[in-house]
């Protein structure tokens, strides 16, 4: 994209996820797809976006799994780089510098690229074999490559590898090329190339059987041909099967080669039995035309990519398990780009007859609103209702839509939708059939925050109408409805566009070369403004401190009027295709058409000199754009990009690409977020399993255990699809439990000893009586007679903290043994009883410890 100082134009939200075929990982847990300049990793079970792989500066054009490591993926881009990613951790591993268009990898691990090659002093796209050199460096330059085909199609569906990577097949126009890599032999097969036969026989896609010498090709007439014996140029054969009524868009064999999958315009996935092509199964009503088909390596999942920027995950061949919906890119957007004040979502045309609400922050579709409420028939030259205009009021409480069908007589309906707090969606309130006698060219709501809401519609029948919301009588059970409040015209001229001022006190309506200014309070014509010859195409009021200015654009001039003096303030010669005011600042954006490109000028109406301009912004003409308010203002921007501090500008190109501006502080923040190491959130509850992660353990773990705790901590901060595999989790858990058991083994011995003593007491065992006092030459004293029950009671008392008497018994070495006995039961509290299953021979160890207490008791007697 074009760069300008502190900003550059990027594909941000709403990029095409169906631009290239997605990739399913080896374990079928993740689905990887391109999305503009980044790569998205989705969970196949929850549809959650796990990672955004960011690093490419231009559009990503291809994705393939690394055959030598199933946890890595290659990506190629128009920025001239091949990048190797670890998609499980979202880490960039290596960058290779090379200009390529798409990428392929054979079953043997050979890398093939579609890239420009020179032939007869002309640059065409060819298929080349590339040897990526092993290197520890992150940036690698590749110089040598081998040309396989000198002219191939730029569509990746037209190249396939078969029989374990022994040969490669390429289709273009009406010719099939087959090249055997080991034998280095080349075969060419052509179908009818003259008249109508050429269009019907044109190749559209190709697929190779994984285990048999068979090539399947799709054609423009809906037929599928199965080629065999293609290693004999004169003895080759092919068979034909036919179900699709139009061109075959995609073909794919299952990993075992038992089935062939095909898809096309019918939105039906067809499954052909290989060897028994007469038997086939269908999965219908997938929503829109199938563009790509992908099968997981284990064959458990099918994946279809659709023309409405949707990816469907199919489980067990018959059940749709997940749908990943991007911004719907239709044939064209007839409505303006709008931002819903409630959800901050982008609102525009979606599926035929629908409006889509798309979250630019989360980069996902919120919901579709069915406006036409009729079944859409996918058939050319069939007149059906379309949503051509839409407008939202300033509070997001009302939505106005215009649906139109261009039959012999134009049919028009104006619908008003009220937001329902219960369903959190819009509900139809009023339908006005034939609101005008001609097509409606513009509708807009009054921005007034008062209870009364006004909608203005402008039509080519020479009139504009004001529609007022009328509240019913409180005694009635009826809802509020809309009715016509005023009809205006000006000298029988056709109005083109209209616009309210920021406070709703003025309404400007253009009639050819004249701009009329009205008062919505009384519907009086206040003044008229004229300008050099040329019909007014767009109108725009200034905002904030520039609210006294009114801007008008033609295909040749841009004019600015001062409403206080009703005079022309300034004008300049510009071919303005779109004029747009930022609602949060004084800035106005003007998109101007040039030769095959569009230029952008950002200025304030009070200062005709632009403070930002960018030439060759994009190819084609921009006719749809919107300023989306930011959640938080940007800081640290250069002076040339300060107009993006409070709002972000989105615009649509002629080929339905949604682009925006990215400032340097934003880019640095996004790169910093992508490099952050996830940690355990302190707000997580202190559960036993949380303690097992190792964050709050009192003991110091060994190196291996610390690594396991870090792994658990990093993975637990994400959703379930991103957790470590079960075998790693269980091994870490079992190892931690074993370490705890080994440390507390002495406690288990004492517990078993207590159990043994209890059994002995039940049998009536007791200690023989002794004299109350007994002399000894060594000075040792005898203690009182204790039963087994008393000994067990004494052991329970030892669990208490007697550290306060340590100073009294430090002189006796025997007491140290008792102190060690007191410390051991403290650890016994943490050990659950079911773990105490020590063999009985170890129980006899503590018995001498009872006799040792006799001198200790007698020592205190004097």
C-alpha positions in Angstrom: 0.0 0.0 0.0 1.0 3.6 -0.3 2.9 5.0 2.7 2.8 8.7 3.8 5.0 9.8 6.6 3.4 8.6 9.8 0.5 6.7 8.2 0.0 3.9 5.7 -3.1 2.4 4.2 -3.8 -1.2 5.3 -6.5 -3.9 5.2 -7.7 -3.7 8.8 -11.1 -4.9 9.6 -13.4 -6.7 7.3 -10.8 -8.2 5.0 -11.5 -11.1 2.7 -11.0 -14.4 4.4 -12.0 -16.3 1.2 -9.2 -14.7 -0.9 -7.2 -18.0 -0.7 -8.1 -21.5 0.4 -7.9 -22.0 4.1 -5.6 -24.5 5.8 -6.7 -27.1 8.4 -4.0 -28.3 10.8 -2.8 -31.9 11.2 -4.9 -32.5 14.3 -8.0 -30.7 12.8 -8.1 -28.4 15.8 -7.3 -25.1 14.0 -8.2 -23.4 10.8 -5.8 -20.9 9.3 -6.8 -18.3 6.7 -5.6 -15.1 5.2 -7.2 -11.8 6.1 -5.7 -8.9 4.3 -2.1 -8.3 5.5 -2.5 -10.7 8.5 -3.2 -14.4 9.1 -5.9 -15.6 11.4 -5.9 -18.8 13.4 -9.4 -20.1 14.3 -10.6 -22.9 16.5 -12.6 -25.4 14.4 -14.8 -26.3 17.4 -15.6 -22.8 18.9 -15.1 -20.5 15.9 -12.9 -18.4 18.2 -10.0 -16.5 16.7 -6.9 -17.7 18.6 -4.1 -15.7 17.0 -3.5 -12.8 14.6 -0.2 -13.4 12.8 1.0 -10.0 11.9 4.2 -9.0 10.0 3.4 -8.8 6.3 3.3 -5.2 4.9 1.1 -6.1 1.9 -1.7 -8.5 1.0 -1.1 -12.1 1.9 -1.4 -14.3 -1.2 -0.9 -17.9 0.0 -0.8 -20.3 2.9 0.7 -23.9 3.2 1.6 -26.1 6.1 5.2 -26.9 6.6 5.5 -30.6 5.6 8.5 -31.1 7.9 6.8 -29.6 11.0 3.0 -29.8 11.3 3.0 -27.0 13.9 4.3 -24.4 11.4 2.8 -22.7 8.4 4.3 -20.8 5.4 2.8 -17.6 4.1 3.6 -15.5 1.1 2.7 -11.9 0.4 2.9 -9.1 -2.2 5.6 -7.5 -0.1 8.0 -10.0 -1.6 8.5 -12.2 1.5 7.9 -15.8 2.6 7.4 -16.1 6.3 7.5 -19.2 8.5 5.2 -19.1 11.5 4.6 -21.2 14.6 0.8 -20.8 14.6 0.3 -22.4 18.0 2.3 -19.6 19.8 1.9 -16.9 17.1 5.6 -16.5 16.7 7.5 -15.5 13.5 10.4 -17.9 12.8 11.9 -16.9 9.5 11.6 -14.4 6.7 12.6 -15.2 3.1 12.9 -12.4 0.6 11.3 -13.2 -2.8 8.6 -11.8 -5.0 5.8 -14.4 -5.4 2.1 -14.6 -6.1 1.1 -18.0 -4.5 2.7 -21.0 -2.9 2.4 -24.8 -3.2 4.1 -27.7 -1.3 4.2 -31.2 -2.6 3.9 -34.3 -0.4 7.7 -34.8 -0.5 8.1 -31.3 1.0 9.3 -29.5 -2.1 8.3 -25.9 -2.3 6.8 -24.5 -5.5 6.0 -20.8 -6.2 3.9 -18.9 -8.8 6.0 -15.9 -9.5 6.9 -13.6 -12.5 9.3 -15.1 -15.0 10.6 -13.5 -18.2 9.8 -15.1 -21.5 10.6 -13.5 -24.8 11.3 -10.2 -23.0 7.8 -10.4 -21.5 7.0 -11.0 -17.9 4.5 -13.8 -17.3 3.6 -15.9 -14.2 5.4 -19.3 -14.1 5.7 -22.2 -11.6 9.2 -22.5 -10.2 10.7 -25.0 -7.8 12.5 -23.4 -4.8 15.0 -24.8 -2.3 14.7 -22.9 0.9 18.2 -23.0 2.5 18.4 -24.0 6.2 19.6 -21.1 8.2 19.5 -19.9 11.8 19.1 -16.3 10.6 15.6 -14.8 10.6 16.0 -13.1 7.3 17.2 -15.2 4.3 17.7 -14.2 0.7 16.9 -16.8 -2.0 18.5 -16.4 -5.3 18.3 -19.7 -7.3 15.2 -21.5 -8.5 14.1 -23.9 -11.3 11.3 -23.1 -13.7 8.8 -26.0 -14.1 6.0 -24.2 -16.1 6.7 -21.0 -17.9 3.0 -19.9 -18.1 0.4 -20.9 -15.5 -2.8 -19.5 -14.1 -2.6 -17.1 -11.2 -5.4 -19.0 -9.5 -4.0 -21.5 -7.0 -6.9 -23.9 -7.7 -5.4 -24.5 -11.2 -2.3 -26.3 -9.9 -2.2 -29.6 -8.0 0.3 -32.3 -7.1 -0.4 -36.0 -7.2 0.8 -39.5 -6.3 3.0 -38.5 -3.4 4.5 -35.5 -5.3 5.7 -37.5 -8.3 4.0 -35.1 -10.8 2.4 -31.7 -11.0 -0.7 -30.8 -13.1 -1.6 -27.3 -14.3 -4.6 -26.1 -16.2 -5.0 -22.8 -18.1 -7.7 -21.9 -20.6 -8.3 -25.1 -22.5 -5.0 -27.0 -21.9 -3.9 -29.5 -19.2 -0.2 -29.7 -18.6 1.4 -32.6 -16.6 5.0 -32.7 -15.6 6.7 -35.7 -14.0 9.4 -34.3 -11.6 11.6 -37.4 -11.4 11.5 -38.3 -15.0 11.5 -34.7 -16.1 8.9 -35.5 -18.8 6.2 -33.1 -20.0 2.7 -33.9 -21.4 0.1 -31.5 -22.9 -3.6 -32.3 -23.4 -6.0 -29.8 -25.1 -9.7 -29.7 -25.5 -11.8 -27.9 -28.1 -10.5 -24.4 -28.5 -12.8 -22.9 -31.1 -16.2 -21.2 -31.0 -18.6 -22.1 -28.3 -16.7 -25.3 -27.4 -13.8 -23.2 -26.1 -16.0 -21.5 -23.4 -17.7 -24.7 -22.4 -14.5 -26.8 -22.2 -12.4 -24.1 -20.4 -10.7 -25.5 -17.3 -11.7 -23.9 -14.0 -9.9 -26.1 -11.4 -7.8 -29.3 -11.0 -7.3 -31.9 -8.3 -5.0 -35.0 -8.2 -5.8 -38.4 -6.6 -3.5 -39.0 -3.6 -2.8 -42.7 -4.3 -3.9 -43.4 -7.9 -2.8 -42.0 -11.3 -6.0 -39.9 -11.8 -6.5 -36.2 -12.4 -9.9 -34.5 -11.9 -10.6 -31.3 -13.8 -13.6 -28.9 -13.5 -15.0 -27.0 -16.5 -17.1 -24.0 -17.3 -20.1 -26.1 -18.4 -20.4 -27.9 -15.1 -18.7 -31.1 -16.1 -16.0 -33.0 -14.3 -13.4 -35.0 -16.3 -11.3 -37.8 -14.7 -8.1 -38.3 -16.7 -6.1 -41.5 -16.7 -3.1 -42.9 -18.6 -1.8 -39.3 -18.9 1.8 -40.6 -19.0 1.0 -41.7 -22.5 0.3 -38.7 -24.7 -1.6 -40.7 -27.3 -3.3 -43.4 -25.2 -4.8 -41.2 -22.5 -8.4 -41.6 -21.5 -10.9 -39.5 -19.5 -14.5 -40.1 -18.2 -17.1 -37.4 -17.6 -19.6 -36.9 -14.8 -22.1 -34.0 -14.7 -24.3 -32.5 -12.1 -23.5 -28.8 -11.8 -25.6 -26.5 -14.0 -22.8 -23.9 -14.2 -19.0 -23.8 -13.8 -17.3 -26.0 -11.3 -15.5 -23.7 -8.8 -13.6 -26.2 -6.7 -12.5 -29.9 -6.6 -10.8 -31.8 -3.8 -10.0 -35.5 -3.1 -10.3 -36.9 0.4 -6.9 -38.1 2.0 -7.6 -41.8 1.2 -9.0 -41.0 -2.3 -12.3 -42.7 -1.6 -14.4 -39.6 -2.5 -14.2 -36.5 -4.7 -15.7 -33.3 -3.5 -17.0 -30.6 -5.9 -18.8 -27.2 -5.4 -20.1 -24.4 -7.5 -22.8 -21.7 -7.8 -25.5 -23.9 -6.4 -24.3 -23.7 -2.8 -24.3 -27.5 -2.7 -21.3 -29.7 -1.7 -21.4 -32.8 -3.9 -19.5 -35.9 -2.8 -18.7 -38.4 -5.6 -17.7 -42.0 -4.8 -14.4 -42.7 -6.5 -14.7 -45.6 -8.9 -18.5 -45.4 -8.6 -19.2 -42.0 -9.8 -22.8 -42.8 -10.4 -23.3 -42.7 -6.6 -23.1 -39.3 -5.0 -24.2 -37.5 -1.8 -25.3 -33.9 -1.3 -25.0 -31.3 1.4 -27.3 -28.4 0.2 -28.2 -24.9 1.4 -24.7 -23.8 2.4 -25.7 -20.1 1.9 -23.7 -18.9 -1.1 -21.6 -20.1 -4.0 -18.7 -22.4 -3.0 -15.3 -21.0 -3.9 -12.8 -23.4 -2.3 -12.9 -26.9 -0.7 -10.3 -28.2 1.8 -10.2 -31.5 3.6 -8.3 -32.0 6.9 -5.3 -34.4 6.8 -7.2 -37.0 8.8 -10.4 -36.6 6.7 -12.6 -35.8 9.6 -13.4 -32.3 8.6 -14.4 -30.6 5.3 -14.1 -26.9 4.9 -15.8 -24.8 2.2 -15.0 -21.2 1.4 -17.8 -19.1 0.0 -18.2 -16.0 -2.2 -19.9 -14.1 0.7 -16.6 -14.1 2.6 -17.6 -17.1 4.8 -15.9 -20.3 5.8 -18.0 -23.3 6.7 -16.6 -26.3 8.7 -18.4 -29.6 8.1 -18.0 -32.6 10.4 -18.7 -36.2 9.5 -19.4 -35.2 5.9 -23.0 -34.2 6.7 -23.1 -31.7 9.6 -22.1 -28.1 9.7 -20.2 -27.7 12.9 -18.9 -24.1 12.6 -19.3 -21.0 10.5 -16.7 -18.2 10.4 -18.3 -15.2 8.8 -16.3 -12.2 7.6 -17.5 -8.9 6.2 -19.8 -9.8 3.2 -18.4 -8.4 0.0 -21.1 -8.4 -2.6 -21.2 -7.2 -6.2 -21.5 -3.6 -4.9 -22.5 -1.5 -1.9 -25.6 0.6 -2.8 -26.1 2.0 0.7 -23.8 4.4 2.4 -21.3 3.2 5.0 -22.7 3.9 8.5 -21.7 3.4 12.1 -24.3 2.2 14.6 -24.2 4.5 17.6 -25.1 1.6 19.9 -22.7 -1.1 18.9 -20.1 1.0 17.0 -20.6 -1.6 14.2 -20.2 -0.9 10.5 -23.6 -1.1 8.7 -23.9 -1.7 5.0 -25.3 -4.1 2.4 -24.8 -7.8 3.3 -26.4 -10.8 1.7 -28.9 -10.0 -1.0 -31.8 -8.2 0.7 -30.0 -7.8 4.0 -28.0 -5.3 6.1 -25.0 -6.5 8.0 -23.7 -5.2 11.3 -20.0 -5.8 11.4 -17.8 -5.1 14.5 -14.6 -3.4 13.3 -13.0 -3.7 16.8 -13.5 -7.5 17.0 -13.4 -8.0 13.2 -16.4 -10.2 13.1 -20.0 -10.0 12.0 -22.6 -9.3 14.7 -25.8 -10.1 12.9 -27.7 -9.8 9.6 -31.0 -7.9 9.4 -33.4 -9.2 6.7 -34.9 -6.1 5.1 -36.6 -7.6 2.0 -37.9 -10.6 3.8 -38.2 -12.7 0.6 -36.3 -15.8 -0.6 -33.5 -14.8 -2.8 -33.2 -16.8 -6.1 -29.6 -17.0 -7.5 -30.4 -16.5 -11.1 -29.1 -14.0 -13.6 -31.4 -11.5 -15.3 -34.0 -11.9 -12.6 -35.4 -8.7 -11.1 -35.5 -9.0 -7.3 -35.8 -6.4 -4.5 -32.6 -4.8 -3.4 -31.7 -2.6 -0.4 -30.5 0.6 -2.1 -30.6 3.2 0.7 -30.3 3.1 4.5 -29.9 5.6 7.3 -29.5 5.6 11.1 -30.6 8.3 13.5 -28.0 9.9 15.9 -29.2 7.7 18.9 -29.4 4.4 17.0 -33.1 4.1 17.8 -34.4 4.2 14.3 -33.3 2.7 11.0 -34.7 3.8 7.6 -34.3 1.6 4.5 -35.3 1.8 0.9 -35.9 -1.3 -1.2 -36.3 -1.2 -4.9 -37.0 -3.6 -7.8 -36.3 -2.4 -11.3 -38.9 -4.2 -13.4 -41.0 -2.7 -16.1 -42.2 -0.2 -13.5 -40.0 0.7 -10.6 -41.3 -0.7 -7.3 -40.2 1.2 -4.1 -40.8 0.7 -0.4 -39.7 2.9 2.5 -39.4 1.0 5.8 -38.9 2.4 9.3 -37.4 0.1 11.9 -37.4 0.6 15.7 -34.7 -0.8 17.9 -36.1 -3.3 20.4 -34.3 -3.4 23.7 -35.5 -6.9 24.5 -34.2 -8.6 21.3 -31.3 -6.1 20.8 -32.2 -5.8 17.2 -34.4 -3.7 14.9 -38.1 -4.5 14.4 -40.2 -3.3 11.5 -42.5 -0.4 12.6 -43.8 1.3 9.4 -43.9 0.3 5.7 -44.6 3.0 3.2 -45.3 1.7 -0.3 -44.5 4.0 -3.2 -43.3 6.9 -1.1 -42.2 8.7 -4.3 -43.1 8.5 -8.0 -39.4 8.0 -8.9 -36.3 6.4 -7.5 -35.0 7.8 -4.2 -31.6 9.3 -4.4 -30.9 10.1 -0.7 -32.4 9.8 2.8 -31.1 11.2 6.1 -32.3 11.7 9.7 -32.3 14.9 11.6 -29.5 14.9 14.2 -31.7 16.7 16.7 -31.8 15.1 20.2 -35.4 16.1 20.8 -38.3 13.7 21.1 -39.4 14.5 17.6 -37.5 12.7 14.9 -37.6 13.7 11.2 -36.6 11.8 8.2 -36.0 13.4 4.8 -36.2 11.5 1.5 -35.1 13.0 -1.9 -36.4 11.6 -5.1 -35.8 12.1 -8.8 -39.5 12.9 -9.2 -38.7 16.5 -8.4 -39.7 16.5 -4.7 -38.3 15.9 -1.3 -40.5 14.7 1.6 -40.2 15.1 5.4 -41.5 12.2 7.4 -42.4 12.8 11.1 -42.7 10.4 13.9 -46.1 10.8 15.5 -46.9 9.5 19.0 -50.3 7.9 19.6 -52.8 8.8 22.2 -51.8 7.3 25.6 -55.2 5.7 25.9 -54.6 3.7 22.7 -52.6 0.6 22.5 -51.1 1.5 19.2 -47.3 2.1 18.7 -45.7 5.3 17.3 -45.8 5.5 13.5 -44.5 7.7 10.7 -46.4 10.0 8.4 -45.6 12.6 5.7 -45.2 16.1 7.3 -44.0 18.2 4.3 -43.4 18.0 0.6 -41.0 20.4 -1.0 -39.7 21.3 -4.5 -37.8 24.0 -6.3 -38.7 25.2 -9.8 -39.5 21.6 -11.0 -35.8 20.7 -10.8 -34.6 17.3 -9.8 -33.1 17.1 -6.3 -29.9 15.1 -5.9 -28.8 15.1 -2.3 -29.6 16.5 1.1 -27.8 17.1 4.4 -28.7 18.4 8.0 -26.5 20.7 10.0 -24.9 19.4 13.1 -27.6 20.8 15.4 -30.5 20.0 13.1 -31.6 23.6 12.6 -30.9 23.7 8.9 -31.6 21.4 5.9 -29.7 21.7 2.6 -31.1 20.2 -0.5 -29.4 20.4 -3.9 -31.5 21.0 -7.1 -29.1 20.7 -10.1 -26.7 23.7 -9.8 -28.7 25.4 -6.9 -28.4 24.6 -3.2 -31.6 25.4 -1.2 -31.4 25.9 2.6 -34.6 25.2 4.6 -35.7 25.5 8.2 -37.1 22.2 9.6 -39.0 24.0 12.3 -41.3 25.8 9.8 -40.2 24.3 6.5 -39.6 27.8 5.2 -37.0 28.3 2.4 -34.3 30.5 4.0 -31.9 31.1 1.1 -30.5 29.7 -2.1 -26.9 29.3 -3.1 -25.5 29.0 -6.6 -22.1 28.1 -7.9 -20.2 27.7 -11.3 -21.9 25.4 -13.8 -22.3 21.8 -12.8 -24.8 19.7 -10.9 -24.2 19.4 -7.1 -23.2 15.7 -6.4 -22.6 15.9 -2.7 -23.3 18.3 0.3 -21.7 18.5 3.7 -22.0 20.9 6.7 -19.0 21.9 8.8 -18.7 20.7 12.4 -17.9 22.4 15.7 -16.1 25.7 15.1 -16.7 25.3 11.3 -20.5 24.8 11.6 -21.1 28.1 9.7 -19.8 26.6 6.5 -21.5 24.5 3.8 -19.6 22.5 1.3 -20.8 21.4 -2.1 -19.0 19.2 -4.6 -19.4 18.7 -8.4 -17.5 16.7 -10.9 -15.3 19.7 -11.5 -15.3 22.0 -8.5 -15.4 22.1 -4.7 -17.2 25.1 -3.2 -17.5 26.5 0.3 -20.2 28.9 1.4 -20.4 31.0 4.5 -24.0 30.7 5.8 -23.7 33.9 7.9 -23.0 36.0 4.8 -24.7 33.7 2.3 -21.7 34.1 0.0 -19.1 31.9 -1.6 -16.0 31.7 0.8 -13.7 29.8 -1.6 -13.7 27.3 -4.4 -11.2 25.0 -6.1 -11.1 22.8 -9.2 -11.4 19.2 -8.0 -13.2 16.2 -9.3 -14.7 15.2 -6.0 -16.3 11.7 -5.9 -17.1 11.7 -2.1 -17.3 14.4 0.6 -17.3 13.3 4.2 -17.2 15.3 7.5 -15.8 13.9 10.8 -18.5 14.1 13.4 -15.9 14.6 16.2 -13.7 17.3 14.7 -13.7 20.1 12.1 -11.9 17.8 9.5 -13.5 17.1 6.2 -12.2 14.4 3.8 -12.6 14.8 0.0 -11.9 11.8 -2.3 -11.0 13.0 -5.7 -10.9 10.9 -8.9 -7.7 10.9 -11.0 -6.6 8.7 -13.9 -7.3 5.1 -12.6 -6.6 6.2 -9.0 -8.1 8.2 -6.2 -6.5 11.1 -4.2 -7.4 12.1 -0.7 -7.4 15.6 0.8 -8.2 16.3 4.5 -8.9 20.0 5.4 -10.9 22.3 7.5 -13.6 24.4 5.8 -12.1 27.6 7.4 -8.7 26.8 5.8 -8.8 25.8 2.2 -5.3 24.5 2.3 -5.3 20.8 3.2 -3.2 19.6 6.2 -3.1 16.1 4.8 -3.1 14.8 1.3 -2.2 11.6 -0.3 -2.0 10.9 -4.0 -2.8 7.5 -5.6 -4.5 6.3 -2.4 -5.9 3.3 -4.2 -6.8 2.1 -7.7 -10.3 2.9 -8.9 -12.8 5.4 -7.6 -13.9 5.6 -4.0 -17.6 6.2 -3.5 -18.2 4.9 0.0 -16.4 6.0 3.3 -17.1 6.6 6.9 -15.5 8.1 10.0 -15.6 5.6 12.9 -15.2 7.1 16.4 -12.3 5.6 18.4 -12.8 4.3 21.9 -9.8 6.3 23.2 -8.0 9.2 21.4 -4.6 8.4 20.0 -1.5 10.0 21.6 1.9 10.6 20.1 0.9 11.1 16.5 2.8 13.4 14.2 1.2 16.7 13.1 0.3 15.2 9.6 -1.7 12.4 11.2 -3.4 14.2 14.1 -6.7 14.2 12.1 -6.9 10.5 13.0 -6.7 11.1 16.7 -10.4 10.8 17.5 -11.8 9.0 14.5 -10.6 6.4 12.0 -11.4 6.7 8.3 -12.6 3.6 6.5 -13.3 3.5 2.7 -14.3 1.0 0.1 -12.5 0.6 -3.2 -14.1 -0.3 -6.5 -13.2 -4.0 -6.0 -14.9 -4.1 -2.6 -11.8 -3.9 -0.4 -12.3 -2.2 3.0 -9.2 -0.1 3.7 -8.1 2.3 6.5 -5.2 4.3 7.8 -2.8 2.9 10.4 -0.6 5.3 12.3 2.9 4.5 13.6 1.9 4.6 17.3 -0.9 2.2 16.5 1.4 -0.1 14.6 4.0 -0.1 17.4 1.2 -0.9 20.0 -0.1 -3.8 18.0 3.4 -5.2 17.5 4.1 -4.9 21.2 0.8 -6.7 22.1 1.7 -9.5 19.7 5.1 -10.0 21.4 3.7 -10.0 25.0 4.1 -13.3 26.9 0.7 -14.2 28.5 0.7 -14.6 32.2 -1.8 -15.9 34.8 -4.3 -13.3 35.8 -4.2 -12.4 39.5 -8.0 -12.2 39.6 -8.3 -16.0 39.0 -9.8 -17.8 42.0 -7.3 -19.6 44.3 -8.5 -23.1 43.6 -6.5 -26.3 44.3 -6.0 -26.7 40.6 -4.8 -23.1 40.3 -2.2 -23.8 43.1 -1.0 -26.8 41.1 0.2 -24.4 38.4 3.1 -23.6 40.7 2.6 -19.9 41.1 1.8 -20.0 44.9 3.7 -23.1 46.0 5.8 -22.5 49.1 8.5 -25.0 48.0 11.0 -24.0 45.3 10.5 -26.2 42.2 13.2 -27.9 40.3 14.0 -26.6 36.8 11.9 -29.1 35.0 8.9 -28.5 37.3 9.4 -24.7 36.9 9.2 -25.0 33.2 6.0 -27.1 33.5 4.4 -24.4 35.8 5.3 -21.7 33.3 3.8 -23.6 30.5 0.6 -24.2 32.4 0.5 -20.5 33.4 0.9 -19.3 29.9 -1.6 -21.6 28.4 -4.3 -21.2 31.1 -4.8 -17.5 30.3 -6.4 -18.4 27.0 -9.5 -20.2 25.9 -9.9 -24.0 25.9 -8.9 -24.5 22.2 -5.4 -23.0 23.0 -4.6 -25.3 26.1 -1.7 -27.6 26.0 -2.4 -31.2 24.8 -3.8 -33.5 27.4 -0.8 -35.7 27.6 1.4 -32.8 28.7 -1.2 -31.6 31.2 -1.6 -35.0 32.8 2.1 -35.7 33.0 2.7 -32.4 34.8 -0.2 -33.1 37.2 1.0 -36.6 38.0 4.6 -35.5 38.5 3.5 -32.8 40.9 1.4 -35.2 43.0 4.2 -37.7 43.1 6.6 -35.1 44.4 4.2 -34.1 47.2 3.8 -37.8 48.2 7.5 -38.4 48.4 8.1 -35.4 50.6 5.3 -36.3 53.1 6.1 -40.1 53.2 7.1 -40.0 57.0 3.7 -38.7 57.8 2.1 -41.6 56.1 4.1 -44.0 58.3 2.9 -42.3 61.5 -0.7 -42.4 60.2 -0.3 -46.2 59.6 1.2 -46.5 63.1 -1.8 -44.9 64.7 -4.1 -47.2 62.9 -2.0 -50.2 64.1 -2.2 -48.9 67.6 -5.9 -48.4 67.5 -6.3 -52.0 66.4 -4.1 -53.1 69.3 -6.2 -51.2 71.8 -9.4 -52.9 70.6 -7.8 -56.2 71.4 -7.2 -55.1 75.0 -3.5 -54.5 74.8 -2.0 -52.3 77.5 1.4 -51.3 78.9 2.3 -53.1 82.2 2.2 -50.9 85.3 5.4 -49.5 86.7 6.4 -48.0 90.1 5.8 -44.4 90.5 9.5 -43.6 91.2 12.5 -45.6 90.2 16.2 -44.9 90.8 19.0 -45.4 88.3 22.8 -45.0 88.4 22.8 -42.8 85.3 20.2 -40.4 86.8 17.4 -41.5 84.5 13.9 -41.3 86.0 10.9 -43.5 85.3 7.6 -42.0 84.2 4.0 -42.8 85.0 2.1 -45.7 83.5 0.3 -44.9 80.2 -2.2 -46.9 78.3 -2.5 -47.1 74.5 -5.4 -44.7 74.5 -3.4 -42.2 76.6 -0.5 -42.5 74.2 -2.8 -41.7 71.3 -4.2 -38.8 73.2 -0.7 -37.5 73.9 0.3 -37.7 70.3 -2.7 -35.5 69.4 -1.5 -33.0 72.0 1.9 -33.0 70.3 0.3 -31.5 67.2 0.0 -28.2 69.1 2.8 -25.5 68.9 5.1 -25.9 71.9 7.8 -23.7 70.6 7.5 -21.4 73.7 9.1 -24.1 75.9 12.1 -24.8 73.7 14.3 -22.7 75.9 13.5 -24.9 78.9 14.7 -28.2 77.4 17.6 -27.2 75.1 20.1 -28.6 77.6 18.7 -32.2 77.3 19.8 -33.9 74.0 17.0 -36.3 74.3 14.4 -33.5 74.0 15.7 -32.7 70.5 14.4 -36.0 69.4 11.0 -35.0 70.9 11.2 -31.7 69.0 11.7 -33.6 65.8 8.6 -35.7 66.7 6.6 -32.5 67.2 7.5 -31.1 63.8 6.6 -34.1 61.8 2.9 -34.1 62.7 2.6 -30.5 61.4 3.1 -31.8 57.8 0.5 -34.5 58.5 -2.3 -32.0 58.2 -1.8 -31.5 54.5 -1.8 -35.2 53.6 -5.1 -36.8 52.8 -5.7 -40.2 54.6 -6.3 -42.2 51.4 -2.7 -41.7 50.4 -1.4 -43.3 53.6 -1.0 -46.9 52.4 2.6 -47.7 53.6 3.4 -51.4 54.2 3.0 -52.6 57.8 6.7 -53.5 58.5 7.4 -49.7 58.6 4.9 -49.2 61.4 7.2 -50.5 64.1 9.7 -47.7 63.7 7.9 -45.1 65.9 7.6 -47.6 69.0 11.0 -46.9 70.5 10.1 -43.2 70.4 7.5 -43.9 73.2 10.1 -45.3 75.5 12.4 -42.3 74.9 9.9 -40.1 76.7 10.4 -41.7 80.1 13.6 -39.8 80.9 12.0 -36.6 79.7 9.1 -36.9 82.2 11.3 -37.7 85.1 13.6 -34.8 84.4 11.0 -32.3 85.4 10.2 -34.2 88.8 12.8 -32.5 91.0 
